[in-house]
Amino acid sequence: MIKLEQFQMWRAGVIATVAGVVMAWGGMAAWAGPGSDRLYPGELLRPGEYLLSTNKTYVLRVQRDGNVVIYEIQGTYEMPLWATGTNGQAVDRLVMQPDGNLVLYSRGQRPLWSSGTVGRANSFVIMQNDGNLVIYAPGDPVWASETQR
């Protein structure tokens, strides 16, 4: 979930960083990263971290077993909708790279899974309220998990 907070900018420069990355658009600050609904270029998730749709119905989890899974939250039960199929691997991080590729890396820095969207600079990934995980390049969707409900 992205938390927006109005603030007055006294001068241009670094704003602040609080439990994630702060991105600013003309007087608005947005905290993104683990626990939000999206990852921006250069942001990552470690095992045990997640993205949560703003309606709190869908979650993308980087699991400690090495798998990355989208779940639909149904009360106390989570129904799996999609997975990278990398369980049993020693994963280090899932990163939204500046080149537009979403990549899951092993502890040995070997890519285990990727979205195949390299060459789409400034892309970001979002866990949407319809259950679909989507990578957007500026103005265009370029990859989706196709799990919309």
C-alpha positions as CSV (number, residue, x, y, z in Angstrom):
1,M,0.0,0.0,0.0
2,I,1.3,3.4,-0.8
3,K,0.9,5.9,2.0
4,L,0.6,9.5,0.8
5,E,1.4,12.4,3.1
6,Q,1.1,16.1,2.2
7,F,4.1,18.1,3.2
8,Q,5.6,21.5,2.3
9,M,8.8,21.4,0.4
10,W,11.2,24.0,1.7
11,R,13.8,23.3,-0.9
12,A,14.7,20.8,-3.6
13,G,16.9,17.9,-2.5
14,V,16.7,14.7,-0.5
15,I,13.4,14.4,1.4
16,A,13.8,11.4,3.7
17,T,13.8,7.6,3.7
18,V,11.5,5.7,6.1
19,A,11.3,1.9,5.9
20,G,11.6,1.9,2.1
21,V,12.2,4.4,-0.6
22,V,10.5,7.8,-0.7
23,M,9.4,9.1,-4.1
24,A,8.1,12.6,-4.5
25,W,5.8,14.2,-7.0
26,G,5.2,17.9,-6.3
27,G,4.5,18.1,-2.6
28,M,3.4,14.5,-2.2
29,A,5.6,11.7,-0.9
30,A,5.0,8.0,-1.4
31,W,6.6,5.3,0.6
32,A,7.1,2.2,-1.5
33,G,8.7,-1.2,-1.0
34,P,8.0,-4.1,1.3
35,G,4.4,-4.1,2.5
36,S,3.3,-1.6,-0.2
37,D,1.5,-2.5,-3.4
38,R,4.4,-1.8,-5.7
39,L,8.2,-1.8,-6.4
40,Y,9.9,0.9,-8.3
41,P,13.2,0.6,-10.2
42,G,16.0,-0.5,-7.8
43,E,13.6,-1.6,-5.1
44,L,13.6,-5.2,-3.9
45,L,11.9,-7.8,-1.6
46,R,13.8,-10.3,0.5
47,P,12.4,-13.7,1.7
48,G,9.6,-13.1,4.1
49,E,8.6,-9.7,2.5
50,Y,5.6,-9.0,0.3
51,L,3.5,-6.7,-1.8
52,L,-0.1,-6.2,-0.7
53,S,-2.9,-4.9,-2.9
54,T,-4.4,-1.7,-1.6
55,N,-7.7,-3.5,-1.0
56,K,-5.8,-6.1,1.1
57,T,-7.2,-9.0,-0.9
58,Y,-4.1,-10.1,-2.9
59,V,-0.5,-10.6,-1.8
60,L,2.7,-11.4,-3.6
61,R,5.0,-13.2,-1.1
62,V,8.7,-13.9,-1.5
63,Q,8.7,-17.1,0.5
64,R,11.6,-18.5,2.5
65,D,11.2,-21.8,0.6
66,G,12.4,-20.0,-2.6
67,N,9.1,-19.6,-4.3
68,V,7.4,-16.3,-5.1
69,V,3.6,-16.7,-4.9
70,I,0.5,-14.6,-5.5
71,Y,-2.3,-15.4,-3.0
72,E,-5.9,-14.4,-2.8
73,I,-6.6,-13.7,0.9
74,Q,-9.9,-15.3,2.0
75,G,-10.3,-14.6,5.7
76,T,-7.6,-16.7,7.4
77,Y,-7.0,-18.8,4.3
78,E,-4.7,-17.8,1.4
79,M,-5.4,-19.4,-2.0
80,P,-2.4,-19.6,-4.3
81,L,-3.0,-18.1,-7.8
82,W,0.4,-18.0,-9.4
83,A,4.0,-18.9,-8.6
84,T,7.5,-18.7,-10.1
85,G,8.1,-22.4,-9.5
86,T,11.4,-21.9,-7.7
87,N,10.6,-23.6,-4.4
88,G,13.7,-25.4,-3.0
89,Q,16.0,-22.7,-4.2
90,A,18.1,-20.5,-1.9
91,V,16.7,-17.1,-2.8
92,D,18.3,-13.8,-1.9
93,R,15.9,-11.1,-3.4
94,L,13.3,-10.2,-6.0
95,V,14.3,-6.9,-7.6
96,M,12.6,-4.5,-10.0
97,Q,15.7,-3.6,-12.0
98,P,16.2,-0.2,-13.5
99,D,16.3,-1.9,-16.9
100,G,12.6,-2.9,-16.5
101,N,13.2,-6.6,-15.7
102,L,11.7,-8.1,-12.5
103,V,14.3,-10.8,-11.4
104,L,14.5,-13.3,-8.6
105,Y,18.1,-13.9,-7.6
106,S,19.7,-16.8,-5.7
107,R,22.0,-16.2,-2.8
108,G,24.8,-16.9,-5.3
109,Q,23.6,-14.0,-7.4
110,R,22.3,-16.3,-10.1
111,P,19.0,-15.3,-11.8
112,L,16.3,-18.0,-11.0
113,W,13.3,-16.4,-12.7
114,S,12.6,-13.2,-14.6
115,S,9.7,-11.4,-16.3
116,G,11.7,-11.0,-19.5
117,T,11.0,-7.3,-19.7
118,V,14.5,-6.0,-20.0
119,G,14.8,-2.8,-22.1
120,R,11.8,-1.1,-20.4
121,A,13.6,1.5,-18.3
122,N,11.6,3.2,-15.5
123,S,9.1,0.3,-15.2
124,F,7.5,-0.6,-11.9
125,V,5.5,-3.6,-10.7
126,I,2.2,-3.4,-8.9
127,M,0.0,-6.0,-7.0
128,Q,-3.3,-4.7,-8.3
129,N,-6.7,-4.9,-6.6
130,D,-8.0,-7.3,-9.2
131,G,-5.3,-10.0,-8.3
132,N,-3.1,-9.3,-11.3
133,L,0.6,-8.6,-10.8
134,V,1.5,-6.1,-13.6
135,I,4.7,-4.4,-14.8
136,Y,4.1,-1.0,-16.3
137,A,6.6,0.8,-18.4
138,P,5.8,4.5,-18.6
139,G,2.3,4.5,-20.0
140,D,2.0,0.8,-21.0
141,P,1.6,-2.6,-19.3
142,V,4.4,-4.8,-20.5
143,W,3.9,-8.0,-18.4
144,A,1.2,-9.6,-16.3
145,S,0.7,-12.7,-14.2
146,E,-2.8,-13.0,-15.8
147,T,-4.3,-13.8,-12.4
148,Q,-7.0,-11.1,-12.5
149,R,-10.2,-12.2,-10.7
